[in-house]
Amino acid sequence: MDKNQEILKLLKTKFKDREKLVQFFVDYLDKMTDEDKNQLYFLLTSNDPKKIAEFRKEKEEELGQLFIDIKSLDAKSRKLFLDHNEDQDKEEEEKNMEKLLDNL
Amino acid sequence: MVNAETFSNSVKLETADTLRNKLSSAKDIVDLYNKAIDLLSKMERNFGNVLGNRRRDFDGKVTVGNNTEFERKAGKYNKKMLEYKDSTVTTTALYVVALAFSFGKSNVDEDLVDTLVDELLLTQQVSKRQLEKELLNNLGNSENTQQVSGSKEGDINRYEVKKGDTLSKIAQKLYGDWRLYRKIKEINGLKSDVIKVGQILKLPKNLSSSSKPETTKNTEPIIEITTNDRNIVRFSTLEDYNPLTSPQRIVVADDLQKLWVNDDIDSAANLEATDLGRLKNWVLKFLEFNPNILKETGIKDIYHLSPKEAIILASKITMRRLEFSYLQGAFGGVDAEGHVIIDSKYLNELPEAQRAKYIANPSLLQELVKKIDNMPIDQMFFVKEGVCRNYGDAVKGVFQVLKDMQEAQSSQLANTYCARINSYHSPVLRKQIVDKHLWNTFYTVNRSGGVDTLVIDATWADRDENGNLDYSSERFLFNIAKMREIGLITEAQQIAQLERWCREKKNQGSKSYSATCLFIADYYVKIGDNERAVDFYFELLDDRGMKGLYEFAREYKMLDGDVNAGMDRYIEKMKSDTKPKDNFFIDCCANQFYRKGLFREAADKIFEGESERGVSPYGEVVLIASLIQIKEFDDIDKGAFQDDLAYVLGSQGWLQKTYPNEMAVILERYGAKNNIF
């Protein structure tokens, strides 16, 4: 049985009454990296509540960090667009000035 | 224009540590996830604007163009952004699994798992849809790459060059943007910028610059809701209402059918008294004498209507023929003693003679309304009387006639249903948005078993200058409430949808936004999440300014256990707010000091700027009570606060409700004295 099927089987057994959660992974599992799948597998097979709580904490932190990274990328990309617009305006203004001078 | 450097400097990033410290519960994760997805979606749109005209696969690779450094860099960032998006979804999904294992402590956790899964599913569906749309667009673009925008035949004007003209002057004059001279040059195949007097230029009627990112059209987003049984109910706008239809009847889950099977009708219905055969004859006759209605709506074949065409036609026929009268609105029911209540707001719209008649004899109004209630639609069309209920009935009736007229083999309406929805589904929102109102909602069961939904309000459209029929955006709130009522979604899902709606409507200052925030806040009070409740009360405050402040404080009483903490936050927030601080704000602060036992501070606060602003009744209560507490009786007894005390004692009934503790102190000392001065 390949990893995906195994995970889905585990999900279906462990979350009998949470169809939506299972459905999400049915649609999304292919997009996940092997590392993510391993983590999911670990979660589904671990019976240690302490470890699960640690894992949860870890994901909280990861999401926090990701958000910081996303904000930073957002700032960078907006700066890139602004710079680009400024450059273009400047270039066109110069050309226009040249044209005006030509027409004088 | 914002200078790029200044902008960059002004972007202050939160440090990882401060953010981590803030994450204390799963609720924060829902919030964080939503914020991250919002930001990513905005970025995706921005990238779409910059890179959109080039073919772009979803690794973020730009396959056409990609020549300049800017494009390469933007492509790289775009790729990174998509990676982040995947990571956000995956990390949250793994978190949800871990969370699902640890609930059992409380139902709130279980609801949170549901909410998070809903959000994840929603993101997944939106991504799929965007992908399809982008791919389709890209195909379209690749076929038309050679076509210059606006250069279609029939859209071209001819322009004769005059003395003094330059290409940029022409561009400025005709399109308001000199930078478009390049486009003109391109369209006319000119090699240089030099033009001669008398030369004929081809100029498109409309021209837009491709060098600037085009702003995306501001349409309402399509909202998809997954019901408890995993069926998808999709709310779209009239413009986007193109469900995949089938001439065969599609069987749909019983639960979902509740949306349209027992639709709302609150009286003996006109529709139920209507002979559809007669109504059909009437509709055909109407169309025969009003062929323009088909031209206006662009409908070519009345026997092969698409759902969108049928909905527009049914509404327009209704609007054209149902001449509005306020008679029914003027009838406000009967009071306990059997007297007819007249709603003058509607009555005043009537001609003077009629108005006088009904004021003199209100029971005539009752009789007439009863008659209208029981009158079939086809008769009512000619009587020229009716309100929203009649519009709702008529739209549904005419739609049914149109549906029956379709050819069975190829009908696109076989799975489209019309229901009447009313505002009673959400009493809280009803008070704030529309009172006692009814409208239509159309449902099309699509081939995948989901339901496409569109909200139409012909009554309002009839009074709208632009005749806008589509009220999907605003009435959505009530339709969601109905979905909750018939058990299609959980309460947490309803709130999650309303919160999503609020995020989109933020800063628009509408009544519905405030009402929805209040609704959400009440929910959080109910489940004991006071922090969240306060956040939404603040939203209410932001939107309605100082008036909202009052409502906030009033509602805030519900959070008794947390009054102090909440008021601190509230004062903190108001300190940094740029809004002018009025009496109410200062008096609230003073009251907060009073409650904490800081009586001197409370009194000082009231005196703050007192000469300019005066003191509100609430402030007077706090002031007098504070002075008593700090034993400055002399000031009061010697008459310095004579008027204030007299006022407070004179209005003790209503002030006591708001400030019972303070009033108790005042009454203890001065209450027994009838004439103290």
Interface residues (C-beta under 8 A of the other chain):
Chain A: F15 R18 E19 K20 L21 Q23 F24 F25 D27 Y28 K31 M32 T33 D36 Q39 L40 L43 L44 P49 I52 A53 F55 R56 K59 E60 E61 E62 L63 G64 Q65 L66 F67 I68 D69 I70 K71 S72 L73 D74 A75 K76 S77 R78 K79 L80 F81 L82 D83 H84 N85 E86 D87 Q88 D89 E92 N96 K99 L100 D102 N103
Chain B: M1 V2 N3 A4 F7 S8 V11 L13 E14 T15 A16 L19 R20 L23 I29 L32 Y33 K35 A36 L39 L40 K42 M43 N46 F47 V50 F70 K73 A74 Y77 K80 M81 Y84 D86 S87 T88 V89 T90 T91 T92 A93 L94 Y95 V96 V97 A98 L99 A100 F101 S102 V113 D114 V117 D118 L120 L121 Q124 T166 L167 S168 W178 R179 D193 S211 K212 P213 T226 R230
